[in-house]
Amino acid sequence: MSKRVIVPIAFKVSLFFISIFSIILLVIGIYFYKESESTVKDMVNRQFKQALSMADNHIELLKQLNKTLVNNLAEDHELIKYIASNDMHKLKNFIADKRYDIQCDQIILLDNKANLITQSGSIPFEGQMLQNLQIVEKTLKWQKSFTTIIRQFDIFVIYASTPIIIDNKEWGMMLMGFSMNHAMMKNIKKDTVMDFTIIGDRTVAATSLKIDDGLMKDLPMPYLDYLWLLKYPDKFYEVKIGTKEYYLTAHPLKDMDITSTASIMMAYPSAEIKKHEEHLIKSILIAMLCAFVFSVIIILIFAKKVRNIFQMMITQTQKIKDGDYEQRLELHTNDEFELLSKNFNSMSKSLNRQHKIIVEHTNSLESKVKKRTKELNEQKQSLEHILDLHTSMILTIEKNVVLYANRAFLNFFNIDSVEFIKEKEHLPELFGVDAAYFKEFDSIKNFITSLLNTSENTLAIYSKEGIRKVFEIDFITMVGKDAREVVIFNDVTRLSKENERLEKQATRDILTGQYNRVKFNKELDKALYAVKRYDEVYSLVLYDIDNFKNINDTYGHIVGDYALVTLSDMFYKRKRPTDIFARWGGEEFIILLPSTNENDAQKFANSLREELEAYSFKYFGKLTCSFGVTKILKDDTDKTVFTRVDSALYYSKEHGKNMVTIS
């Protein structure tokens, strides 16, 4: 009798699935290769070309607008009148007012020899530098309007020029400039995903690209790589800026003055590329789904052939599960199933023997479990007794359930038993909140965390007797029980009161009780950020007591202190809850006014001045103050805004005192 050859079922199944999935993977690979081979690079280059065209058009539009504005201003009759009369004071004021009206960054007047007559703006030129500019030379030579981009420090400015003709004679020329700032880059970016940046050598002059909470400040790539980008404008560079990936390209800026060089860098987020990749993935998934359905059909046909064998095995194993260990399975399939049937028969015999052994061990184990349970209960009672002796309040919680509260907790709230707070409606009552608020949280831990003073991790709680205590809260996860937490309330009431006293001492003026200079500077930093980030409106009012030295010299410093305190109390009552009022130093006080423009701030300052002027002080009668008012601008720093408001106050002092001046 010949020996039977057993063909392993694993070989049959493996051969079948390898054939099917090899075909599927081959189709997916070909499809993916054809779809993704050239799309990414072409799409990025196309987007960059469109963005560059848009940026060029925006800059060109601003140049034309600038040229129109400077031509109109050069023909202004009032300007010509002041030039003809050689009234330099009125001419300077006229230029300054026009710059403010037009909202440009620089206006410059030159005579026909390119000598500086006057200029107004935040980025002034030196006379010798102006004479070297190509736009000045061309305008005076050809008597026509020109535009160009000039670098001043780390700022790039779009200038437009025009000749000034008086009585058909060449008098000189005018330059008007608009800076290429962050706001301009944001306008170019508007309604697009592309970000734009002006680069001067290695410096970021203006950008729309945000990093975390601010704008990009440094070149995001090595300078040599950036020069490579400028040399090959059709190439792009992939880099991570902040937390996002970008494709970069760069082009030189057009129409630059010969004294300046700059370029515009464009950043395209890699996330946009991923959208295209997602489209490819969807297509691939559809193909894989079709292949999967086809495979399932084939598998079902194959599975039907072995179904009867498995059904027989299931029936026999079900009987063994029910306790009949005498079952036998007879199969003759020439594969692993036949070997399995032999092992199955041997196993049923072994199970019968093991069943008896298991019953004996089970009885022994139940006895040990009862003994261990008793020991654990005794340990639990001992632990709770120890916790009851602890002076800190302690809770054991599990999600929305209080499992245990120590004696210190129960005594603080005058509760007889922990069963009281196991009822959910009573727990929020202890912490002084509504039951509806408690229901918003999925666990007691999250509920208590929401009540914390997050900066100090503390919680103020009132006892049943109305005594306010401040507790520092600690959460400890119980070992081996991830859902259970121990909450420890450490009494830090005395420490909290001492911290409050030190905080007041650090931020308040000792004499007047108002905010001091340190506190005011912190609030001003917040205001500067709000103006720059959210376009909010803030104004400053700085005032100084007139002739205060005479009061000290005549009546003494006690009367001087009386004047300072009385004046600060009077003005403090006039401020709004959102206003920040502080003693700036000596006899100077300052007020930060949110949501207030310079005109409303001037009215407010005048009302303070009039109220003070009408008031009669106890020891010396009348007292007046001089005021300076200014509005905080988007590009302001603390230094620039203080310089401006201090200049306004100085003007009031020098021109008669007891007045309000806007800067």
VMD Tcl script that draws the C-alpha trace (Angstrom):
set ca {
  {0.00 0.00 0.00}
  {1.49 3.35 -1.14}
  {2.13 6.15 1.36}
  {-0.46 9.00 1.22}
  {0.90 12.46 0.43}
  {-0.62 15.22 2.64}
  {-0.95 18.63 0.95}
  {-0.95 21.30 3.70}
  {-4.06 23.45 3.75}
  {-1.88 26.46 4.66}
  {-0.10 26.01 1.30}
  {-3.43 25.93 -0.55}
  {-4.72 29.09 1.17}
  {-1.39 30.94 0.87}
  {-1.04 30.16 -2.84}
  {-4.60 31.37 -3.45}
  {-4.25 34.69 -1.58}
  {-0.73 35.41 -2.90}
  {-2.02 35.16 -6.47}
  {-5.03 37.44 -5.83}
  {-3.22 40.15 -3.88}
  {-0.21 40.16 -6.21}
  {-2.54 41.18 -9.02}
  {-4.21 43.83 -6.79}
  {-0.89 45.37 -5.68}
  {0.42 45.42 -9.27}
  {-2.66 47.36 -10.46}
  {-2.47 49.80 -7.51}
  {1.26 50.41 -8.09}
  {0.78 51.16 -11.81}
  {-2.19 53.46 -11.10}
  {-0.44 55.37 -8.30}
  {2.73 55.82 -10.39}
  {0.87 57.24 -13.40}
  {-1.26 59.61 -11.26}
  {1.45 61.09 -9.03}
  {4.54 61.10 -11.29}
  {4.46 64.75 -12.40}
  {1.50 66.49 -10.75}
  {3.09 67.89 -7.57}
  {5.87 69.93 -9.17}
  {3.64 71.30 -11.95}
  {0.91 72.34 -9.54}
  {3.32 74.14 -7.19}
  {5.02 76.03 -10.06}
  {1.63 77.05 -11.47}
  {0.48 78.37 -8.11}
  {3.71 80.34 -7.63}
  {3.41 81.98 -11.08}
  {-0.18 83.04 -10.38}
  {0.79 84.41 -6.96}
  {3.77 86.37 -8.39}
  {1.51 87.92 -11.02}
  {-0.99 88.88 -8.33}
  {1.74 90.45 -6.17}
  {3.19 92.37 -9.16}
  {-0.27 93.68 -10.02}
  {-0.90 94.79 -6.43}
  {2.45 96.62 -6.23}
  {1.89 98.20 -9.64}
  {-1.59 99.35 -8.57}
  {-0.09 100.96 -5.45}
  {2.56 102.70 -7.60}
  {-0.11 104.17 -9.88}
  {-2.19 105.27 -6.89}
  {0.90 106.85 -5.34}
  {1.69 108.66 -8.60}
  {-1.86 110.01 -8.81}
  {-1.79 111.23 -5.20}
  {1.58 112.97 -5.51}
  {0.53 114.67 -8.78}
  {-2.70 115.94 -7.21}
  {-0.86 117.21 -4.14}
  {1.77 119.00 -6.27}
  {-1.04 120.95 -7.97}
  {-2.71 121.95 -4.68}
  {-3.26 125.77 -4.69}
  {-2.54 126.06 -0.97}
  {0.83 124.32 -1.42}
  {1.76 126.60 -4.31}
  {0.71 129.65 -2.25}
  {2.98 128.71 0.66}
  {5.90 127.98 -1.69}
  {5.43 131.28 -3.53}
  {5.27 133.23 -0.24}
  {8.25 131.27 1.14}
  {6.27 130.66 4.37}
  {8.26 127.67 5.61}
  {6.34 127.26 8.88}
  {2.97 126.94 7.14}
  {4.53 124.85 4.41}
  {5.86 122.31 6.95}
  {2.49 122.17 8.75}
  {0.65 121.78 5.43}
  {2.90 118.86 4.41}
  {2.46 117.20 7.82}
  {-1.36 117.57 7.67}
  {-1.51 116.19 4.12}
  {0.62 113.18 5.07}
  {-1.82 112.46 7.91}
  {-4.86 112.88 5.59}
  {-3.45 110.69 2.82}
  {-2.10 108.14 5.37}
  {1.19 107.84 3.53}
  {4.51 107.24 5.27}
  {6.68 110.03 3.82}
  {6.33 113.34 1.87}
  {9.50 115.18 0.77}
  {9.93 118.59 -0.95}
  {13.15 119.37 -2.88}
  {14.13 122.48 -4.80}
  {15.39 122.35 -8.39}
  {18.93 121.70 -7.11}
  {17.78 118.62 -5.17}
  {18.23 120.43 -1.88}
  {15.88 119.30 0.89}
  {13.23 121.94 1.68}
  {11.11 119.96 4.12}
  {9.93 116.42 4.80}
  {7.33 114.73 6.99}
  {7.21 111.08 7.99}
  {8.52 108.33 10.23}
  {11.47 107.42 7.95}
  {13.30 110.68 7.14}
  {16.07 111.07 4.55}
  {19.32 112.95 4.88}
  {19.75 115.66 2.24}
  {22.92 114.19 0.72}
  {21.27 110.77 0.38}
  {18.32 112.29 -1.52}
  {20.66 113.86 -4.10}
  {22.08 110.41 -4.89}
  {18.69 108.85 -5.66}
  {18.08 107.97 -9.29}
  {14.40 108.99 -9.09}
  {15.40 112.52 -7.99}
  {17.87 112.89 -10.84}
  {15.38 111.62 -13.46}
  {12.47 113.75 -12.21}
  {14.48 117.00 -12.22}
  {16.04 116.18 -15.57}
  {12.95 115.05 -17.51}
  {10.25 116.94 -15.58}
  {8.09 113.81 -15.42}
  {6.63 111.57 -12.73}
  {8.45 108.35 -11.84}
  {8.06 105.51 -9.33}
  {10.65 103.34 -7.64}
  {11.26 101.22 -4.51}
  {13.90 102.46 -2.05}
  {15.32 100.79 1.04}
  {15.47 102.96 4.16}
  {17.08 101.09 7.04}
  {15.18 97.74 7.05}
  {12.04 99.20 5.44}
  {11.23 99.24 1.71}
  {9.20 102.21 0.53}
  {7.36 102.71 -2.78}
  {8.08 106.29 -3.84}
  {6.37 108.33 -6.56}
  {7.84 111.65 -7.76}
  {6.46 114.65 -9.60}
  {7.95 118.02 -10.63}
  {6.51 121.21 -9.11}
  {5.93 124.00 -11.64}
  {5.11 127.52 -10.42}
  {4.35 130.28 -12.97}
  {5.64 127.99 -15.77}
  {9.00 127.73 -14.01}
  {10.65 124.68 -12.56}
  {10.61 125.17 -8.78}
  {11.54 121.71 -7.61}
  {9.91 118.34 -7.00}
  {7.92 116.24 -4.50}
  {8.32 112.62 -3.33}
  {5.55 110.59 -1.68}
  {6.22 107.19 -0.13}
  {4.16 104.22 1.10}
  {6.06 101.58 3.09}
  {5.85 97.93 2.06}
  {4.80 96.74 5.53}
  {3.09 93.72 7.09}
  {-0.36 95.16 6.33}
  {0.49 95.40 2.62}
  {1.63 91.76 2.59}
  {-1.66 90.75 4.26}
  {-3.62 92.63 1.56}
  {-1.74 90.77 -1.18}
  {-2.40 87.46 0.62}
  {-6.12 88.21 1.01}
  {-8.37 85.38 -0.26}
  {-5.35 83.15 -1.05}
  {-3.42 80.45 0.84}
  {-0.10 81.90 -0.36}
  {2.04 84.03 2.01}
  {4.28 86.87 0.79}
  {7.49 88.26 2.31}
  {9.75 91.16 1.33}
  {13.43 90.21 1.83}
  {16.24 92.74 1.94}
  {19.55 90.88 1.82}
  {19.18 88.62 4.89}
  {16.44 90.68 6.57}
  {12.67 90.09 6.67}
  {11.27 93.58 5.96}
  {7.56 92.73 5.75}
  {5.55 89.50 5.74}
  {2.08 87.98 5.99}
  {3.42 84.64 7.26}
  {2.39 83.91 10.83}
  {4.42 81.73 13.21}
  {2.62 80.74 16.41}
  {1.37 84.06 17.90}
  {3.41 86.45 15.72}
  {4.81 87.08 12.25}
  {7.97 85.52 10.82}
  {11.03 87.61 11.76}
  {14.01 85.73 10.28}
  {14.87 84.22 6.92}
  {13.63 80.60 7.23}
  {16.47 79.08 5.25}
  {20.26 79.44 4.81}
  {21.15 82.62 2.91}
  {23.11 80.73 0.23}
  {20.04 78.58 -0.45}
  {17.96 81.76 -0.76}
  {20.44 83.15 -3.33}
  {20.03 79.87 -5.23}
  {16.24 80.42 -5.28}
  {16.73 83.93 -6.70}
  {19.02 82.57 -9.41}
  {16.55 79.84 -10.44}
  {13.03 81.35 -10.13}
  {11.39 78.20 -11.57}
  {12.75 76.10 -8.67}
  {11.21 75.83 -5.23}
  {12.52 75.02 -1.76}
  {10.75 72.88 0.84}
  {11.17 74.02 4.46}
  {9.42 73.86 7.85}
  {8.43 77.27 9.27}
  {7.05 77.13 12.79}
  {4.87 74.03 12.89}
  {3.94 73.95 9.19}
  {5.65 72.79 6.01}
  {5.96 75.21 3.06}
  {7.25 75.35 -0.53}
  {9.24 78.56 -1.15}
  {10.26 80.48 -4.24}
  {11.73 83.96 -4.67}
  {11.93 86.67 -7.36}
  {13.75 90.02 -7.39}
  {11.54 93.08 -6.90}
  {11.09 95.17 -10.02}
  {11.69 98.92 -10.35}
  {14.22 99.13 -7.48}
  {16.45 102.20 -7.06}
  {20.09 101.52 -7.96}
  {21.00 102.06 -4.28}
  {18.69 99.27 -3.10}
  {18.09 95.57 -3.71}
  {15.17 93.44 -2.52}
  {13.18 90.37 -3.43}
  {9.75 88.92 -2.79}
  {9.53 85.43 -1.30}
  {6.35 83.37 -1.65}
  {5.40 80.51 0.70}
  {2.87 77.87 -0.34}
  {1.62 75.51 2.43}
  {2.38 71.85 1.85}
  {-1.08 71.03 3.23}
  {-2.55 72.13 -0.10}
  {-0.47 69.47 -1.85}
  {-1.89 66.89 0.52}
  {-5.38 67.68 -0.76}
  {-4.30 66.50 -4.18}
  {-2.70 63.45 -2.65}
  {-5.96 62.69 -0.85}
  {-7.70 62.65 -4.22}
  {-5.21 60.04 -5.43}
  {-5.72 58.01 -2.26}
  {-9.49 58.01 -2.78}
  {-9.00 56.69 -6.29}
  {-6.67 54.00 -4.98}
  {-9.16 53.04 -2.27}
  {-11.87 52.61 -4.89}
  {-9.60 50.32 -6.88}
  {-8.71 48.37 -3.73}
  {-12.38 48.06 -2.82}
  {-13.18 46.58 -6.22}
  {-10.29 44.16 -5.83}
  {-11.47 43.30 -2.32}
  {-15.02 42.52 -3.53}
  {-13.61 40.29 -6.26}
  {-11.41 38.53 -3.69}
  {-14.35 37.99 -1.34}
  {-16.33 36.28 -4.09}
  {-13.45 33.89 -4.81}
  {-12.89 33.26 -1.11}
  {-16.58 32.43 -0.56}
  {-16.42 29.82 -3.29}
  {-13.36 28.28 -1.67}
  {-14.87 28.56 1.84}
  {-17.97 26.64 0.82}
  {-15.86 23.56 0.15}
  {-14.43 23.48 3.68}
  {-17.65 24.58 5.40}
  {-18.90 21.03 5.96}
  {-15.63 20.06 7.61}
  {-15.79 23.00 10.03}
  {-19.46 22.34 10.75}
  {-18.63 18.81 11.82}
  {-15.81 20.07 14.07}
  {-18.08 22.70 15.65}
  {-20.73 20.12 16.48}
  {-18.24 17.86 18.21}
  {-16.57 20.69 20.16}
  {-20.02 21.93 21.30}
  {-20.69 18.54 22.86}
  {-17.30 18.62 24.61}
  {-18.14 22.10 25.92}
  {-21.36 20.69 27.38}
  {-19.31 18.13 29.32}
  {-19.35 15.12 26.99}
  {-15.63 14.34 26.74}
  {-16.11 10.98 24.95}
  {-16.60 12.50 21.45}
  {-14.53 11.38 18.43}
  {-13.94 13.07 15.07}
  {-13.24 10.97 11.93}
  {-11.94 12.89 8.85}
  {-10.14 11.62 5.72}
  {-9.21 14.78 3.75}
  {-5.51 14.23 3.05}
  {-4.50 17.53 4.73}
  {-4.18 19.20 8.12}
  {-7.85 18.55 8.87}
  {-7.15 14.81 9.04}
  {-4.23 15.42 11.42}
  {-6.43 17.78 13.43}
  {-9.10 15.10 13.87}
  {-6.53 12.70 15.36}
  {-5.25 15.36 17.75}
  {-8.85 16.27 18.60}
  {-9.57 12.72 19.72}
  {-6.45 12.68 21.89}
  {-7.41 16.06 23.37}
  {-10.91 14.93 24.35}
  {-9.40 12.12 26.42}
  {-6.95 14.50 28.08}
  {-9.75 17.00 28.86}
  {-11.72 14.35 30.65}
  {-8.78 13.73 32.97}
  {-8.08 17.46 33.47}
  {-11.72 18.23 34.29}
  {-11.53 16.26 37.50}
  {-8.30 18.00 38.53}
  {-9.81 21.46 37.85}
  {-12.82 20.80 40.06}
  {-10.53 19.96 42.96}
  {-8.41 23.12 42.43}
  {-11.52 25.32 42.13}
  {-12.80 24.30 45.52}
  {-9.39 25.07 47.07}
  {-9.19 28.47 45.31}
  {-12.62 29.63 46.56}
  {-11.48 29.07 50.13}
  {-8.33 31.16 49.56}
  {-10.33 34.01 47.92}
  {-12.65 34.32 50.92}
  {-9.69 34.50 53.27}
  {-7.93 37.17 51.15}
  {-11.12 39.24 50.87}
  {-11.40 39.37 54.63}
  {-7.77 40.54 54.93}
  {-8.33 43.32 52.33}
  {-11.41 44.61 54.15}
  {-9.39 44.82 57.36}
  {-6.62 46.75 55.54}
  {-9.22 49.14 54.07}
  {-10.65 49.93 57.50}
  {-7.14 50.53 58.87}
  {-6.30 52.89 55.98}
  {-9.51 54.89 56.43}
  {-8.74 55.25 60.13}
  {-5.29 56.67 59.27}
  {-6.81 59.12 56.75}
  {-9.35 60.27 59.35}
  {-6.43 61.35 61.55}
  {-4.97 63.53 58.73}
  {-5.53 67.31 59.11}
  {-5.97 67.84 55.34}
  {-9.36 67.16 53.75}
  {-9.25 64.00 51.58}
  {-11.70 62.53 49.05}
  {-11.52 59.27 47.13}
  {-13.42 59.52 43.83}
  {-14.15 57.39 40.79}
  {-15.53 59.34 37.83}
  {-18.81 60.86 39.12}
  {-18.93 58.99 42.46}
  {-17.45 59.89 45.87}
  {-16.19 56.66 47.45}
  {-14.76 58.08 50.68}
  {-14.34 61.35 52.61}
  {-12.12 61.65 55.68}
  {-13.17 63.17 59.00}
  {-11.52 66.54 58.27}
  {-13.71 66.92 55.12}
  {-16.90 65.92 56.95}
  {-16.16 68.24 59.88}
  {-15.41 71.25 57.63}
  {-18.82 70.97 55.96}
  {-20.55 69.75 59.15}
  {-21.61 66.46 57.52}
  {-22.38 63.34 59.54}
  {-21.66 60.73 56.89}
  {-20.06 60.35 53.45}
  {-23.39 58.94 52.24}
  {-24.65 62.54 52.09}
  {-22.18 63.54 49.34}
  {-22.52 60.26 47.47}
  {-25.81 61.72 46.25}
  {-24.78 63.83 43.23}
  {-27.09 66.78 43.91}
  {-25.39 67.55 47.26}
  {-21.74 67.74 46.11}
  {-22.01 70.99 44.04}
  {-23.88 72.59 46.96}
  {-20.77 72.20 49.15}
  {-18.64 74.07 46.58}
  {-21.22 76.85 46.16}
  {-22.31 76.11 42.55}
  {-25.56 75.02 40.89}
  {-26.32 71.37 40.24}
  {-26.80 72.23 36.55}
  {-23.16 73.37 36.32}
  {-21.98 70.10 37.90}
  {-23.88 68.07 35.28}
  {-21.73 69.61 32.50}
  {-18.75 67.48 33.60}
  {-18.17 63.76 33.08}
  {-16.17 63.37 36.30}
  {-15.75 64.95 39.74}
  {-12.06 65.57 38.96}
  {-12.93 67.73 35.93}
  {-15.60 69.53 37.99}
  {-13.13 70.45 40.77}
  {-10.45 71.39 38.22}
  {-12.86 73.86 36.57}
  {-13.22 75.70 39.89}
  {-9.46 76.11 40.45}
  {-7.49 79.31 40.22}
  {-5.30 77.84 37.48}
  {-2.33 80.14 38.08}
  {-1.99 78.99 41.70}
  {-3.81 75.60 41.63}
  {-5.96 76.79 44.55}
  {-9.66 76.76 45.44}
  {-11.56 79.01 47.86}
  {-14.32 77.20 49.82}
  {-16.75 78.40 52.49}
  {-17.59 76.15 55.44}
  {-21.12 75.76 56.82}
  {-20.27 78.56 59.30}
  {-19.30 80.91 56.44}
  {-15.55 80.73 57.09}
  {-13.54 81.21 53.84}
  {-10.57 78.90 53.42}
  {-8.12 78.61 50.51}
  {-6.95 75.10 49.63}
  {-4.19 73.85 47.32}
  {-5.54 70.84 45.42}
  {-3.54 67.68 44.58}
  {-4.84 64.74 42.52}
  {-3.18 61.33 43.01}
  {-4.06 58.35 40.81}
  {-4.37 55.15 42.83}
  {-1.89 52.43 41.84}
  {-3.56 49.74 39.76}
  {-6.85 51.68 39.58}
  {-6.58 54.24 36.76}
  {-10.19 55.43 37.21}
  {-9.79 56.17 40.94}
  {-8.30 59.41 42.24}
  {-7.38 60.70 45.70}
  {-8.12 64.43 46.07}
  {-6.13 66.21 48.81}
  {-7.22 69.68 50.01}
  {-4.19 71.35 51.68}
  {-5.12 74.48 53.69}
  {-2.99 77.40 52.39}
  {-5.25 80.24 53.62}
  {-2.50 82.11 55.48}
  {-0.08 81.76 52.59}
  {-2.74 83.01 50.12}
  {-3.44 86.13 52.20}
  {0.27 86.89 52.42}
  {0.62 86.51 48.61}
  {-2.29 88.92 48.07}
  {-0.64 91.46 50.37}
  {2.69 91.19 48.52}
  {0.93 91.46 45.14}
  {-0.78 94.69 46.20}
  {2.49 96.05 47.58}
  {4.29 95.33 44.28}
  {1.67 96.92 41.99}
  {0.31 99.89 44.00}
  {1.73 103.33 44.69}
  {2.33 103.67 48.44}
  {1.04 107.25 48.74}
  {-2.05 107.33 46.50}
  {-3.02 103.66 46.45}
  {-3.25 103.76 42.63}
  {-1.41 101.43 40.25}
  {2.32 102.08 40.02}
  {4.55 102.34 36.97}
  {5.43 98.61 36.93}
  {1.75 97.55 36.83}
  {0.91 100.17 34.21}
  {3.72 98.99 31.90}
  {2.32 95.43 32.00}
  {-1.15 96.68 31.06}
  {0.33 98.85 28.30}
  {2.10 95.82 26.80}
  {-1.29 94.06 26.61}
  {-2.82 97.12 24.93}
  {0.01 97.36 22.34}
  {-0.52 93.69 21.48}
  {-4.31 94.14 21.20}
  {-3.89 97.12 18.83}
  {-1.41 95.26 16.62}
  {-3.11 91.85 16.70}
  {-6.83 92.68 16.82}
  {-7.01 96.32 15.57}
  {-8.46 97.47 18.90}
  {-8.50 101.19 19.75}
  {-6.61 102.57 22.77}
  {-5.60 106.11 23.84}
  {-3.27 107.48 26.51}
  {-3.78 110.55 28.75}
  {-0.69 111.85 30.60}
  {-1.10 114.80 32.96}
  {1.14 116.77 35.25}
  {0.23 119.13 38.12}
  {1.08 122.73 37.21}
  {3.46 124.57 39.58}
  {3.47 121.67 42.04}
  {6.94 122.60 43.27}
  {5.53 125.91 44.57}
  {3.04 124.00 46.75}
  {5.79 121.89 48.29}
  {8.04 124.92 48.79}
  {5.27 127.09 50.24}
  {3.13 124.68 52.27}
  {5.44 121.73 52.80}
  {5.48 118.13 51.58}
  {2.56 117.04 53.80}
  {0.27 119.46 51.97}
  {1.87 118.33 48.70}
  {1.02 114.72 49.53}
  {-2.53 115.83 50.41}
  {-2.81 117.42 46.94}
  {-1.57 114.25 45.20}
  {-3.96 111.96 47.11}
  {-6.98 114.28 46.70}
  {-6.33 114.72 42.98}
  {-5.84 110.98 42.36}
  {-9.05 110.13 44.26}
  {-10.98 112.76 42.29}
  {-9.84 111.45 38.89}
  {-10.10 107.78 39.92}
  {-13.83 108.23 40.52}
  {-14.19 109.49 36.94}
  {-12.59 106.51 35.22}
  {-14.46 103.53 33.76}
  {-14.00 100.02 35.19}
  {-11.92 99.07 32.13}
  {-9.62 102.12 32.30}
  {-6.14 101.78 33.85}
  {-5.17 104.68 36.13}
  {-1.64 104.93 37.58}
  {0.79 107.32 39.20}
  {3.58 107.69 36.65}
  {6.02 109.44 38.99}
  {6.27 112.57 41.08}
  {3.28 114.76 40.18}
  {2.61 112.90 36.88}
  {-0.36 110.53 36.42}
  {-1.37 108.44 33.38}
  {-4.62 106.85 32.19}
  {-4.98 104.04 29.57}
  {-8.38 104.26 27.81}
  {-9.60 101.14 25.92}
  {-12.09 101.51 23.02}
  {-11.39 105.26 22.95}
  {-10.06 107.31 20.03}
  {-7.97 110.45 20.44}
  {-10.96 112.83 20.12}
  {-12.94 111.09 22.85}
  {-9.80 110.95 24.97}
  {-9.37 114.71 24.51}
  {-12.97 115.30 25.64}
  {-12.40 113.12 28.69}
  {-9.16 114.96 29.55}
  {-10.89 118.33 29.18}
  {-13.68 117.21 31.51}
  {-11.04 116.27 34.12}
  {-9.27 119.60 33.62}
  {-12.53 121.57 34.04}
  {-13.55 119.60 37.14}
  {-10.13 120.23 38.73}
  {-10.17 123.89 37.79}
  {-13.51 124.34 39.58}
  {-12.40 122.51 42.73}
  {-11.04 124.39 45.76}
  {-8.42 122.61 47.85}
  {-8.38 122.95 51.63}
  {-4.97 124.56 52.16}
  {-4.13 126.46 49.00}
  {-7.31 126.89 46.94}
  {-7.01 126.28 43.20}
  {-4.87 123.79 41.30}
  {-4.54 123.03 37.58}
  {-3.02 120.32 35.39}
  {-1.58 120.14 31.88}
  {-2.61 117.18 29.73}
  {-1.11 115.27 26.81}
  {-3.27 112.89 24.70}
  {-2.33 110.38 21.99}
  {-3.79 107.35 20.25}
  {-1.82 104.07 20.21}
  {-0.85 103.14 16.62}
  {-0.36 99.64 15.19}
  {3.41 100.05 14.81}
  {3.87 101.70 18.21}
  {6.19 100.47 20.94}
  {6.09 101.59 24.54}
  {8.94 103.99 23.77}
  {7.29 105.62 20.74}
  {3.88 106.07 22.35}
  {5.40 107.56 25.54}
  {7.57 109.89 23.49}
  {4.50 111.12 21.63}
  {2.26 111.65 24.66}
  {5.13 113.26 26.60}
  {5.67 115.70 23.72}
  {1.98 116.62 23.86}
  {2.22 117.24 27.62}
  {5.35 119.33 27.14}
  {3.53 121.42 24.54}
  {0.71 122.09 27.03}
  {3.29 123.10 29.67}
  {5.12 125.44 27.31}
  {1.98 127.12 25.92}
  {0.22 128.38 28.99}
  {-0.45 125.22 31.05}
  {-3.98 124.14 32.16}
  {-4.68 122.82 28.65}
  {-5.06 119.57 26.65}
  {-2.85 118.78 23.63}
  {-3.24 115.86 21.17}
  {-0.18 114.35 19.53}
}
mol new
graphics top color blue
foreach p $ca { graphics top sphere $p radius 0.5 }
foreach p [lrange $ca 0 end-1] q [lrange $ca 1 end] { graphics top cylinder $p $q radius 0.2 }
display resetview
